[in-house]
């Protein structure tokens, strides 16, 4: 085992410790960016001037009326920008636009002594616009040929030959929604300027280095003149990877021009109407199976809704294309991708970063085709799982597929899947108006940034004379427990108790040029960098301790806060004493650590290579119960097994698995983003812009029985202390819930019914799906005919009155 993954016997990593800020969270004493306002004097407040058009040209902007509002100090416009008027890394996002590109686009910002003054000032700004034609939906954009960015293709083999040779060929379309991040803490920044002109920005950001870079180029400064700190975030989920940059730049510009601190915090409605979301997708596909139901070929086109600018749409699409296979071997593949340009917020990173969208396509294909093949869906999925020696469509070997098989079997056993499947069938036979479904689905998710350069991490570790340890690293804490894991890594590497180690807030002047805390790589990259820094210090201290103990440096051991020789009878010297000795011998007690992920290579033009360090695996089984009159459903039970390698922090990892699963359930079954697609004055407006209109998962959506297990004996070679990522992969375990709903809906129809289920599968969507299932009596599908949609009825089949009409007819007679 490599030095990076080798774990000592008495490691602090692997122990179940609480989140490092848990007490602060539950007592309300944890500080977030906006809490710092009350500790800062003379703060000005920023408020946006939003334009209520999906697409319009700004003809005139009159700020004079705002300046006459009491308490208004200044209005920031494009004329005030000393550097570059752009907040996007692709240089396609004007910070102060002269063309409105989505409903609620901010064209300028008002600074006031109070937030109310700034709000009234913003309302007084007069904006004259010329409305322009707008494209609100993916369908609008496709019909208009409105695309942006590259159009990559992942291919392997000969798709047409594979389809021609297939015994069964089906085709279909599938459009599915995005998702609102709805983090508890909305976007926030607090900027100030010191006497030397150094700009300091407190920002709720997942990517402090990129926030620093955008602020600097807006202000016309070098990066070294801007410092960004992220204390902690109240949730991020990818929504704070790119979106905070422009908001921080507005605050920094205001502070630079007024000489006073400026606070910018979006309220919930502003956050939902002004910032990006998970990309919605449209998929069109053809798929071929052999006589035994084994996948032979897949031909698909994925179109993502990128919104008005590129943001991260290109890498999101690339990851979606790289995950269309999910956990299944497909010999012949051709998957085309494109990004629609619409007049909506610029869609952005969200937990899974395109992976869930790509994987949902193949899961939908298998769920729809299983009945047409005469196979149980679980059998069809298991039959197509990756096995040893296989590679992905983009050419990466699938290592450790046996772990996927073990996780699958573990769920079958722990969930008592076979017996419960029989119980579900018996229940459905006896219950005409309520049906249950039980489904099992796998997850294979690649870990690393698709852009190879981002796979690096840094850390700065200080050991003080009293033996206490301070750790700085490049990752940000958004509640996911990264800081907790870093404390455990440092304590393990230095051989000191956990209580001797403290974390400092993430700052760009401590660890420069950091990557975003994203792609589930936070612990991998920063943990390895922290370990590297601690090993440097430990190596120096070993020289000092060796002299004190009279042994060779290689024979010195650090464990439990003492230092001793390798011999059992060796004297034990307290850690603090060795540190003091080192100080008086003028031995350096701090170190900068660094890590780069080895073995990655990726050709983005050819969409070939090995972009991922490893794959995380998982399997979930879910059981649901559906009401046939309303489509309302209950998630009765879920059994999850996930591969986190050799866990750094089991409590944190289990919490991430639970949270990711529930967030996935929200995306797939509840969270229904709606924009006004009418031709009226509200066209392009987000109509689900609050908690009252956008349904989030809550305690009532958590299954009555939720069993979570970590895959045993799964240490990952070449990763820090043998661990694996946990942030994003568990979200896709929620596919099991959607597939269970599909099976429950199909149970309202005759055997072999294939259900086309919308996403999100809201109760309304489930009702219409089960209604269609009821109406399939007497219909059939020619499953062997190429190009036939699996849900296409026989035109000659007798008409069947919808069940709702039958019920209404019965009620009218009674």
C-alpha positions in Angstrom: 0.0 0.0 0.0 1.3 3.5 -0.8 2.4 5.9 1.9 -0.6 8.1 1.0 -3.2 5.5 1.7 -1.4 3.6 4.5 -3.2 4.1 7.8 -1.5 3.7 11.3 -3.1 1.3 13.8 -4.0 4.1 16.3 -5.3 6.6 13.7 -7.7 9.4 14.6 -9.1 9.1 11.1 -11.8 6.4 10.9 -13.2 7.3 14.3 -16.7 8.5 14.7 -16.3 12.1 15.9 -19.0 14.9 15.7 -18.8 17.7 13.1 -16.2 20.2 14.3 -18.8 23.0 14.4 -21.8 20.9 15.5 -22.1 22.6 18.9 -21.8 26.1 17.2 -24.5 25.1 14.7 -27.1 23.9 17.2 -26.4 26.8 19.7 -26.6 29.4 17.0 -23.1 30.7 17.7 -21.6 29.7 14.4 -20.7 32.8 12.4 -21.6 33.1 8.7 -20.6 35.9 6.3 -23.7 38.1 7.1 -23.1 37.8 10.8 -19.9 39.8 10.4 -21.9 42.9 9.4 -22.8 43.5 13.0 -19.1 43.5 13.9 -18.2 46.0 11.2 -18.6 49.8 11.4 -20.2 52.1 8.8 -21.4 49.3 6.6 -23.3 50.2 3.4 -25.9 47.9 2.0 -26.3 46.9 -1.7 -29.6 46.3 -3.5 -30.1 45.2 -7.1 -32.1 47.0 -9.8 -33.8 44.1 -11.5 -35.5 44.3 -14.9 -38.7 42.3 -15.3 -38.1 41.1 -18.9 -36.7 37.9 -20.1 -34.8 39.7 -22.9 -34.5 43.4 -23.5 -32.1 46.1 -24.5 -31.4 48.9 -22.0 -32.1 52.2 -23.7 -31.6 54.5 -20.8 -30.7 54.2 -17.1 -31.6 57.2 -14.9 -30.0 57.0 -11.5 -30.8 60.6 -10.4 -34.1 59.7 -8.7 -32.4 57.1 -6.5 -29.8 59.6 -5.3 -32.6 61.8 -4.0 -33.9 59.0 -1.7 -32.8 59.6 1.9 -30.0 57.3 2.9 -28.9 56.4 -0.6 -25.1 57.0 -1.0 -24.3 55.8 -4.5 -25.5 53.9 -7.5 -23.0 51.5 -9.1 -23.1 51.3 -12.9 -20.9 50.1 -15.7 -19.3 53.6 -15.8 -17.8 53.0 -12.3 -15.8 49.8 -13.3 -12.1 50.6 -13.4 -11.2 47.1 -14.8 -13.2 44.7 -16.8 -17.0 44.8 -16.7 -17.4 41.1 -16.6 -18.0 38.5 -13.9 -17.7 35.3 -15.8 -14.6 33.1 -16.4 -15.8 32.8 -20.1 -16.0 36.6 -20.4 -19.7 36.4 -21.4 -21.3 37.7 -18.2 -21.3 41.6 -18.0 -21.4 42.6 -14.4 -23.5 45.7 -15.4 -25.3 44.6 -18.6 -26.8 46.8 -21.3 -28.8 43.8 -22.5 -31.1 42.1 -20.1 -30.8 38.3 -20.6 -33.2 36.9 -18.1 -36.2 38.0 -16.0 -34.8 39.8 -13.0 -31.4 40.5 -14.4 -29.7 43.2 -12.3 -28.5 46.2 -14.4 -27.1 48.3 -11.5 -26.8 48.3 -7.8 -27.8 50.9 -5.2 -25.8 51.5 -2.0 -27.6 52.8 1.1 -27.0 53.5 4.7 -29.6 50.8 5.5 -31.0 48.0 3.4 -34.4 49.7 3.3 -32.8 52.9 1.9 -31.0 50.8 -0.7 -34.3 49.0 -1.6 -36.2 52.3 -2.0 -33.4 53.7 -4.0 -33.4 50.7 -6.3 -37.1 51.1 -6.8 -36.6 54.8 -7.8 -34.0 54.0 -10.6 -35.7 54.5 -14.0 -34.8 51.9 -16.6 -36.1 52.3 -20.2 -35.8 49.0 -22.1 -36.7 47.7 -25.5 -38.2 44.2 -25.2 -36.7 41.6 -27.5 -37.7 38.1 -28.5 -36.9 35.5 -25.9 -36.3 31.7 -25.7 -37.5 30.3 -22.4 -37.6 26.5 -22.9 -35.1 24.0 -24.3 -37.7 23.3 -27.0 -37.7 27.0 -27.9 -33.9 27.1 -28.2 -33.7 23.9 -30.2 -36.3 25.1 -32.7 -34.4 28.4 -33.0 -31.0 26.7 -33.3 -29.8 28.7 -30.2 -26.8 26.9 -28.8 -23.6 27.9 -27.1 -20.2 26.3 -26.3 -18.9 23.1 -27.8 -20.9 20.1 -28.9 -18.9 17.0 -27.8 -19.5 13.4 -28.6 -18.5 10.3 -26.6 -18.3 7.2 -28.9 -17.2 3.7 -29.0 -17.7 0.9 -31.5 -20.2 1.0 -34.3 -23.6 2.1 -33.0 -25.5 1.5 -36.3 -24.2 -2.0 -36.6 -24.9 -2.7 -33.0 -28.5 -1.6 -33.3 -28.9 -3.6 -36.6 -27.6 -6.7 -34.8 -29.8 -6.2 -31.7 -32.8 -8.5 -31.2 -34.8 -5.6 -29.6 -34.6 -1.9 -30.4 -36.5 0.9 -28.7 -36.4 4.6 -28.9 -37.7 7.5 -26.8 -37.5 11.0 -25.6 -37.1 12.3 -22.1 -37.1 15.9 -20.7 -36.3 16.4 -17.1 -36.1 19.4 -14.8 -33.3 21.2 -13.1 -33.1 21.9 -9.3 -32.8 24.9 -7.1 -29.9 24.7 -4.6 -32.0 26.3 -1.8 -29.1 26.4 0.6 -30.1 27.9 4.0 -27.7 30.8 3.7 -28.3 32.8 0.5 -25.4 34.5 -1.4 -23.6 37.0 0.7 -20.4 39.1 0.5 -18.8 41.8 2.8 -16.0 43.8 1.3 -13.7 46.4 2.8 -10.5 48.3 1.8 -7.6 49.1 4.1 -5.3 52.1 4.2 -3.0 50.7 1.5 -5.8 49.9 -0.9 -5.8 46.1 -0.1 -9.2 44.7 -0.8 -10.6 42.2 1.7 -13.7 40.2 0.8 -15.6 37.9 3.1 -17.6 35.7 0.8 -19.9 32.7 1.0 -18.0 31.0 -1.8 -16.9 27.5 -2.7 -14.1 28.9 -4.8 -12.2 31.7 -3.0 -9.3 31.8 -5.5 -11.7 32.3 -8.4 -13.7 34.9 -6.5 -10.4 36.7 -5.8 -9.5 36.6 -9.5 -12.9 38.0 -10.7 -12.8 40.7 -8.1 -9.3 41.7 -9.1 -10.0 41.9 -12.8 -13.2 43.9 -12.2 -11.2 46.4 -10.1 -8.2 46.4 -12.4 -6.0 45.0 -9.6 -3.5 42.2 -9.4 -4.7 39.1 -7.5 -2.2 39.8 -4.7 -4.1 43.0 -3.9 -7.3 41.1 -3.2 -7.8 38.7 -0.3 -10.9 36.5 -0.1 -11.9 34.6 3.1 -14.6 32.1 3.5 -15.5 31.5 7.1 -18.1 28.8 6.4 -21.2 28.5 4.3 -24.7 27.6 5.2 -24.8 25.1 2.3 -23.5 25.4 -1.2 -24.3 22.2 -3.2 -22.4 23.7 -6.2 -24.4 26.9 -6.3 -21.6 28.8 -4.7 -18.8 27.6 -7.0 -19.2 30.3 -9.8 -22.2 32.4 -8.8 -20.6 34.4 -5.9 -17.9 36.0 -7.9 -19.9 38.8 -9.5 -21.7 39.6 -6.2 -18.4 39.8 -4.4 -17.1 42.1 -7.1 -20.1 44.4 -6.7 -19.4 44.7 -3.0 -15.7 45.2 -3.6 -16.4 47.9 -6.2 -18.7 49.7 -3.8 -16.1 49.5 -1.0 -13.4 50.8 -3.3 -15.4 53.8 -4.5 -16.9 54.8 -1.1 -14.1 53.8 1.2 -16.7 52.1 3.4 -17.4 48.4 3.9 -20.2 47.1 1.7 -22.5 44.2 2.4 -24.4 42.5 -0.3 -26.8 39.8 0.7 -29.6 38.4 -1.5 -32.9 37.7 0.0 -34.5 34.3 -0.9 -36.5 35.6 -3.8 -33.6 37.5 -5.3 -31.4 34.4 -4.8 -33.8 32.2 -6.6 -34.5 34.6 -9.5 -30.9 35.8 -10.0 -28.7 32.8 -9.6 -28.3 29.6 -11.6 -29.6 26.1 -10.9 -29.0 22.5 -11.9 -29.2 22.1 -15.6 -32.4 20.7 -17.0 -31.9 18.3 -19.9 -33.6 16.9 -22.9 -32.6 13.4 -24.1 -33.5 11.5 -27.3 -32.3 7.9 -27.5 -32.3 4.6 -29.3 -31.2 1.5 -27.6 -30.6 -2.1 -28.6 -30.7 -5.3 -26.5 -29.8 -8.9 -27.3 -32.2 -11.8 -26.7 -31.1 -12.1 -23.1 -31.6 -8.4 -22.4 -28.0 -7.4 -22.5 -27.3 -3.9 -23.8 -25.8 -3.8 -27.2 -25.9 -0.2 -28.4 -27.0 3.2 -27.2 -27.4 6.2 -29.5 -28.4 9.4 -27.6 -28.4 13.1 -27.9 -28.4 15.2 -24.7 -29.3 18.8 -24.8 -28.7 20.8 -21.6 -30.4 24.1 -20.7 -27.4 26.4 -20.1 -29.4 29.6 -19.6 -28.0 32.9 -20.9 -24.2 32.3 -20.5 -21.8 29.4 -20.4 -20.8 29.5 -16.7 -19.9 25.8 -16.1 -22.2 24.3 -18.7 -19.4 22.8 -20.8 -17.9 20.7 -18.1 -21.3 19.8 -16.7 -22.2 18.5 -20.2 -18.9 16.6 -20.4 -19.5 14.9 -17.1 -23.1 14.0 -18.2 -21.7 12.4 -21.3 -19.2 10.5 -19.3 -21.8 9.1 -17.0 -24.5 8.0 -19.4 -23.3 4.4 -18.9 -23.7 4.6 -15.1 -22.8 1.1 -13.9 -23.6 -0.7 -17.2 -21.4 -2.2 -19.9 -22.6 -1.0 -23.4 -20.4 -2.3 -26.3 -21.5 0.3 -28.9 -22.1 3.9 -27.8 -22.6 7.3 -29.4 -23.7 10.1 -27.2 -23.9 13.6 -28.6 -24.1 16.7 -26.3 -25.1 20.3 -26.9 -25.9 23.3 -24.7 -29.1 25.3 -25.4 -28.9 29.1 -24.9 -32.1 30.3 -23.3 -33.2 33.5 -21.6 -33.0 32.2 -18.1 -30.5 32.4 -15.2 -27.1 30.9 -16.2 -27.4 27.3 -15.0 -24.5 26.2 -13.0 -22.9 23.5 -10.8 -25.1 21.4 -8.6 -24.2 18.3 -6.6 -23.3 15.7 -9.1 -22.3 18.2 -11.8 -24.0 16.6 -14.8 -23.4 13.1 -13.6 -27.0 12.7 -12.3 -28.4 13.9 -15.6 -26.4 11.5 -17.7 -27.1 8.6 -15.4 -30.8 9.3 -15.2 -31.0 8.8 -19.0 -29.8 5.1 -18.9 -31.9 4.4 -15.7 -35.0 5.8 -17.5 -34.2 3.6 -20.6 -33.8 0.5 -18.5 -36.9 1.2 -16.4 -39.0 1.7 -19.5 -37.6 -1.2 -21.5 -37.6 -3.9 -18.8 -41.3 -4.7 -19.1 -41.1 -4.8 -22.9 -38.3 -7.3 -22.7 -40.3 -9.4 -20.4 -37.7 -9.0 -17.6 -37.9 -7.8 -14.0 -36.1 -4.5 -13.8 -33.8 -5.7 -11.1 -32.7 -8.6 -13.2 -32.2 -6.4 -16.3 -30.0 -4.0 -14.3 -27.9 -6.8 -12.6 -27.4 -8.6 -15.9 -25.8 -5.4 -17.4 -23.5 -4.4 -14.5 -19.8 -3.8 -15.3 -17.6 -6.8 -14.8 -13.8 -7.1 -14.7 -11.8 -6.1 -17.8 -14.4 -3.6 -19.1 -13.8 0.0 -19.9 -16.1 3.0 -20.1 -17.2 4.5 -23.4 -14.4 7.1 -23.1 -11.7 4.5 -22.5 -11.1 4.4 -18.7 -10.8 0.9 -17.2 -13.4 0.2 -14.6 -11.4 -0.9 -11.5 -12.9 -2.9 -8.7 -16.2 -3.7 -10.3 -16.4 -6.5 -7.8 -17.2 -3.9 -5.2 -20.2 -2.9 -7.2 -21.3 -6.5 -7.2 -20.7 -6.8 -3.5 -22.7 -3.7 -2.7 -25.5 -5.0 -4.9 -25.6 -8.3 -3.1 -25.3 -6.6 0.3 -28.5 -4.6 -0.5 -30.3 -7.7 -1.7 -29.5 -9.4 1.5 -29.9 -6.6 4.0 -33.1 -5.4 2.4 -34.5 -8.9 2.1 -35.3 -7.9 -1.4 -36.6 -11.2 -2.8 -39.1 -11.8 0.0 -40.3 -8.2 0.0 -40.7 -8.3 -3.8 -43.1 -11.2 -3.3 -44.9 -9.3 -0.6 -45.2 -6.3 -2.8 -46.7 -8.5 -5.6 -49.2 -10.0 -3.2 -50.2 -6.6 -1.8 -50.8 -5.3 -5.4 -52.9 -8.3 -6.3 -55.1 -7.7 -3.3 -55.3 -3.8 -3.5 -57.0 -2.3 -6.5 -56.6 1.3 -5.5 -53.2 1.4 -3.8 -50.0 -0.1 -5.3 -46.5 -0.6 -4.1 -43.2 -0.7 -5.9 -39.8 -2.0 -4.9 -36.7 -1.1 -7.0 -33.0 -1.5 -6.8 -30.5 0.7 -8.7 -26.7 1.1 -8.8 -24.3 4.0 -8.9 -20.9 4.3 -10.5 -19.5 7.9 -10.2 -16.1 9.2 -11.3 -14.1 11.2 -8.8 -11.8 14.1 -10.0 -12.3 17.3 -11.9 -12.7 16.7 -15.6 -10.2 19.6 -16.1 -7.0 18.0 -15.0 -5.4 21.2 -13.8 -8.0 21.5 -11.0 -6.8 18.3 -9.4 -4.4 19.9 -7.0 -4.6 21.0 -3.4 -2.5 23.1 -0.9 -2.2 23.4 2.8 -0.3 25.5 5.4 0.3 23.9 8.8 1.8 25.6 11.8 3.0 24.0 15.0 3.4 26.5 17.9 5.8 26.3 20.7 3.2 24.9 23.1 2.6 22.0 20.8 -0.8 23.3 19.5 -1.4 22.9 15.8 -3.1 25.3 13.3 -4.2 24.0 9.9 -5.0 26.1 6.9 -6.1 24.3 3.7 -7.6 25.3 0.4 -11.0 23.7 0.9 -14.1 25.4 2.1 -16.6 24.2 4.7 -20.3 24.3 3.7 -21.6 21.9 6.3 -20.3 18.8 4.6 -17.6 18.1 7.3 -14.5 18.8 5.3 -12.9 20.6 8.2 -13.7 17.7 10.5 -11.9 15.3 8.2 -8.9 17.7 7.8 -8.5 17.9 11.6 -8.5 14.1 11.8 -6.0 13.8 9.0 -3.6 16.3 10.7 -4.0 14.6 14.1 -3.3 11.2 12.6 -0.3 12.3 10.7 1.3 14.2 13.6 0.3 11.6 16.1 -1.4 14.0 18.5 -4.9 14.1 20.1 -7.6 15.7 18.0 -8.0 18.4 20.6 -4.5 19.7 19.8 -5.5 20.7 16.3 -7.5 23.7 15.1 -8.7 24.8 11.7 -8.3 28.4 10.4 -10.8 29.9 7.9 -10.1 29.4 4.3 -8.1 32.4 2.9 -6.4 33.1 -0.4 -3.4 34.8 1.4 -2.7 31.5 3.3 -3.2 28.9 0.5 -3.1 30.4 -3.0 -4.4 29.2 -6.3 -6.8 26.7 -4.9 -9.4 24.7 -6.7 -13.1 24.9 -5.9 -14.4 22.7 -3.2 -16.4 20.6 -5.6 -16.3 17.4 -7.7 -16.3 15.5 -4.4 -12.6 16.1 -4.3 -12.3 18.3 -1.2 -11.1 15.6 1.1 -8.9 13.9 -1.5 -7.0 17.0 -2.6 -6.8 18.9 0.7 -6.4 15.9 2.9 -3.4 14.8 0.9 -2.0 18.3 1.0 -2.5 18.5 4.8 -0.9 15.1 5.2 2.1 16.3 3.1 2.6 19.4 5.3 2.3 17.4 8.5 4.8 14.8 7.2 7.3 17.5 6.5 7.0 18.8 10.1 7.0 15.3 11.5 10.2 14.5 9.6 12.0 17.4 11.1 10.7 16.6 14.6 11.9 13.0 14.2 15.5 14.2 13.8 15.1 16.1 17.1 13.4 13.2 18.9 16.0 10.7 17.6 18.8 12.6 19.3 16.8 12.9 22.5 15.9 9.2 22.5 19.2 7.9 21.2 17.6 6.1 18.2 17.7 6.5 14.4 15.1 9.0 13.0 13.5 6.2 11.1 12.7 4.4 14.4 10.9 7.4 15.9 7.1 7.0 16.3 4.5 9.7 17.0 1.3 8.4 18.6 -1.3 9.6 21.1 0.6 12.8 21.9 3.9 11.1 22.8 7.0 10.4 20.9 9.0 7.2 21.4 11.4 4.8 19.8 10.2 1.7 17.9 11.3 -0.6 20.7 8.5 -1.6 23.1 10.6 -0.5 26.2 11.4 2.9 24.6 11.2 6.1 26.7 8.1 8.1 25.9 8.6 11.9 25.5 5.6 14.2 25.4 4.9 15.8 22.1 5.1 19.3 23.6 8.6 18.6 24.9 9.8 17.5 21.4 8.3 20.7 19.9 10.1 22.9 22.5 13.4 21.2 21.8 12.9 21.7 18.1 12.2 25.4 18.6 15.3 26.0 20.7 17.3 24.1 18.0 15.8 26.5 15.4 14.0 23.8 13.5 11.2 25.1 11.3 7.8 24.2 12.7 5.6 25.1 9.8 5.2 23.7 6.3 3.3 24.3 3.1 1.9 21.1 1.8 0.9 20.3 -1.8 -0.7 17.4 -3.7 -1.5 16.7 -7.3 -3.6 13.8 -8.4 -1.4 11.4 -10.4 -2.4 9.2 -13.3 -5.0 11.5 -14.9 -5.1 12.3 -18.6 -8.0 13.7 -20.7 -8.4 14.7 -24.3 -11.5 17.0 -24.2 -11.6 17.3 -28.0 -11.7 13.5 -28.5 -13.6 12.9 -25.2 -11.2 10.1 -24.4 -8.8 9.3 -21.6 -8.8 8.6 -17.9 -10.2 11.7 -16.2 -11.1 10.1 -12.9 -8.9 8.9 -10.1 -11.4 6.2 -9.2 -15.1 5.3 -9.2 -17.3 5.5 -6.2 -19.9 2.7 -6.1 -23.3 2.5 -4.4 -26.6 0.6 -4.5 -30.0 1.5 -3.1 -33.3 -0.3 -2.8 -36.5 1.7 -2.2 -40.1 0.8 -1.6 -43.0 3.2 -2.2 -46.8 3.1 -1.9 -48.9 5.1 -4.4 -52.5 6.2 -4.0 -54.4 5.4 -7.3 -56.9 8.3 -6.8 -54.4 11.1 -6.3 -50.9 9.9 -7.2 -49.8 10.8 -3.7 -47.1 8.4 -2.5 -45.2 7.4 0.6 -41.5 6.3 0.7 -41.9 3.3 3.0 -38.3 2.1 3.2 -34.8 2.7 1.7 -31.7 0.5 2.1 -28.5 2.2 1.0 -25.0 0.7 0.8 -22.2 3.1 -0.3 -18.5 2.7 -1.0 -16.5 5.4 0.8 -13.3 3.4 0.8 -11.9 3.3 4.3 -13.8 6.2 5.8 -12.0 9.2 7.2 -14.9 10.1 9.4 -17.9 7.6 9.5 -20.4 9.9 11.2 -19.7 12.6 8.6 -19.9 10.1 5.7 -23.2 8.6 6.9 -24.6 12.0 7.2 -23.5 12.9 3.7 -25.1 9.7 2.3 -28.4 10.4 4.0 -28.4 14.0 2.9 -27.4 13.3 -0.6 -30.1 10.6 -0.9 -32.8 12.9 0.3 -31.7 15.8 -1.9 -31.8 13.3 -4.8 -35.3 12.3 -3.9 -36.2 16.0 -3.9 -34.8 16.5 -7.4 -36.4 13.4 -8.9 -39.8 13.5 -7.2 -40.7 17.0 -5.7 -38.7 20.0 -6.9 -40.5 21.3 -9.9 -39.0 24.5 -11.4 -41.5 26.4 -13.5 -40.9 29.4 -15.7 -43.7 31.5 -17.3 -43.6 30.3 -21.0 -46.6 32.4 -22.0 -46.4 35.4 -24.3 -47.7 37.7 -21.6 -45.8 40.4 -19.6 -44.4 37.8 -17.2 -42.7 35.7 -19.8 -39.5 34.2 -18.5 -40.4 34.8 -14.9 -39.5 32.1 -12.4 -42.9 31.2 -11.0 -41.6 28.9 -8.3 -39.5 31.6 -6.5 -40.2 30.9 -2.9 -40.6 28.1 -0.4 -44.4 28.4 -0.8 -44.3 27.5 -4.5 -41.2 25.3 -4.7 -41.6 22.0 -2.8 -38.5 20.8 -0.9 -38.0 17.5 0.8 -38.7 17.6 4.5 -39.1 15.1 7.3 -42.3 13.8 5.8 -40.3 12.7 2.7 -37.7 10.8 4.6 -38.5 7.1 4.5 -40.1 5.5 7.5 -37.2 3.0 7.5 -33.8 4.3 6.3 -30.9 1.9 6.6 -27.4 3.1 5.6 -24.3 0.9 5.4 -20.8 1.6 4.3 -19.2 -1.0 2.1 -16.6 -3.0 4.1 -13.1 -3.9 3.0 -12.9 -1.2 0.3 -9.8 0.8 1.1 -8.7 2.8 -2.0 -5.1 2.6 -2.9 -3.6 6.0 -3.8 -6.1 8.1 -1.8 -5.5 9.8 1.5 -5.6 7.1 4.2 -7.5 4.8 1.8 -10.7 6.9 1.8 -13.1 7.7 -1.0 -15.2 10.7 -1.9 -18.7 10.9 -0.5 -20.2 14.4 -1.4 -21.9 13.8 -4.7 -22.3 10.0 -5.4 -25.0 9.3 -2.8 -27.4 11.7 -4.6 -27.8 9.2 -7.4 -29.0 6.5 -4.9 -32.3 8.2 -5.2 -32.9 6.7 -8.7 -34.2 3.7 -6.7 -37.2 5.9 -5.5 -38.1 7.0 -9.0 -37.9 3.5 -10.3 -40.0 2.2 -7.5 -42.6 4.8 -8.4 -42.5 3.7 -12.0 -43.1 0.1 -10.9 -46.0 1.1 -8.6 -47.6 3.1 -11.4 -47.2 0.2 -13.8 -48.9 -2.1 -11.3 -52.2 -0.3 -12.0 -52.0 -1.7 -15.6 -51.7 -5.2 -17.0 -48.5 -7.2 -16.7 -45.8 -6.0 -19.0 -46.9 -2.3 -18.9 -44.2 0.2 -19.7 -44.5 3.5 -17.9 -43.3 6.8 -19.2 -42.7 8.7 -15.9 -42.0 12.5 -15.9 -39.2 14.0 -13.8 -39.7 15.3 -11.3 -42.2 12.5 -10.5 -44.5 14.7 -8.5 -47.8 13.2 -7.3 -49.5 14.8 -10.3 -47.0 13.2 -12.7 -47.4 9.9 -11.0 -51.2 10.1 -11.3 -51.0 10.7 -15.0 -48.5 7.9 -15.4 -50.7 5.4 -13.5 -53.7 6.7 -15.5 -51.9 5.8 -18.7 -51.0 2.4 -17.3 -54.7 1.8 -16.6 -55.5 2.7 -20.2 -53.0 0.2 -21.7 -55.4 -2.8 -21.5 -55.6 -4.1 -25.0 -52.7 -2.2 -26.2 -49.4 -3.7 -27.2 -45.9 -2.8 -28.5 -44.0 -4.4 -31.3 -40.8 -4.7 -29.2 -38.7 -6.0 -32.0 -39.3 -3.2 -34.5 -36.5 -0.7 -34.8 -37.3 2.9 -33.7 -40.6 2.0 -31.9 -41.1 4.0 -28.7 -41.6 1.6 -25.8 -44.7 3.5 -24.8 -46.3 3.7 -28.3 -49.7 2.0 -28.4 -51.1 0.0 -31.3 -53.2 2.4 -33.4 -55.7 -0.4 -33.9 -56.2 -1.2 -30.3 -59.6 -0.5 -28.8 -60.1 2.8 -27.1 -60.0 2.6 -23.3 -61.8 5.3 -21.3 -59.4 7.0 -18.8 -59.8 5.6 -15.3 -60.7 9.1 -14.0 -63.6 9.2 -16.5 -64.7 5.7 -15.4 -64.7 6.8 -11.7 -66.6 9.9 -12.6 -69.2 7.9 -14.6 -69.7 5.5 -11.6 -70.0 8.5 -9.2 -72.6 10.1 -11.5 -74.7 7.0 -11.5 -74.6 6.7 -7.7 
